[in-house]
Amino acid sequence: LKDIQPSTTCLVQVAAVSRNNQLGAWSEVLSATTDGLAPALTETPVLFLAARRHITVEWDTPACSTCAPIIAYIVQVSNRSERGRSSSKGGQLQFELPLQTCPVDGGPCCWLNGQSTKVTLPGLDPNSVYGVQVAAKTARGIGVLSATCTASTRACAPEMGPRGPRLLRS
């Protein structure tokens, strides 16, 4: 048997065939399940924290009894728009983030928090809307991307006028 999908249960019987095409008795039915590649997220990730230049999203850590342990997450981020107008950047970023890693350079960070997993995505534009999708990665492969979580960064403070700050009362 080959080309069977991951996490699939198959029922198998065999029978011998002689050289003159006589069919022997069938064996008992054997049930076999192929291993899963990676578990799928059952729910859409949700926004946990929004700041001017980064967002943190969270999801329930997926469980799968036939899958290998999760070693990383693939996080795909797309710039949907700057609030009020469509995005001129419109790009997509993809990160592979090993669990419980927070680099010292301020890059993306992924960690377990009880039954949930969180990822912080820095370096985003203020006052912008992003779409975030997540897939689990195991030693056997990458799972299916989650549904899209829409998250917005906060706006920056307005710029001061040409006169700068003034003392109104002393």
C-alpha positions, 0 to 999 in steps of 0.5 A: 500500500502506498500514497495513503493520506496521513491519519487515515484508517484502512481495512486490509484483507489478503488472499493468495492467488495460485499460478493458474489464478485460483483464489485462496481463502481471504484472511481476517480483516486487519485495521491499520491507521497511518500516522499523522503529519502534524495536528491542525488547529481546531480554532482560529487564533485570537488577538491577545495583545496589540501595540503600535509596532507588534501584536501577540496572537494566541491559540489552543495548543493542538493535540493529536494522539497519532502525530509526532510532537510539535517542534515549531509553528509556521506563522504566516502574516499578511498586511491587509491594510492601513486603517482607512485605506488599502495597503500599498505594501500588501506583502506576506511574511512567513516565519518558522518559530521553534517553541519557547524561543525568544531571540535577543534581537527582538525578532518573533517569539513563540512560547507555550502558556499552559494549554495555549501557545502564543506568538509575538510578531514585532516590527509591524507598521502602526495603525495597520491591519494584519492577517495571521495564520498558523500551522503546526510543524512536527518531524513528519511534516507541516499541518494545515494552515489555520483560519485567519485571525485579523489583528490591528496594531495601535495608532501612533500618537499624533505629531505635535504642531509647528509650535511644539509643546506649550505651558498652559498654566503654571 
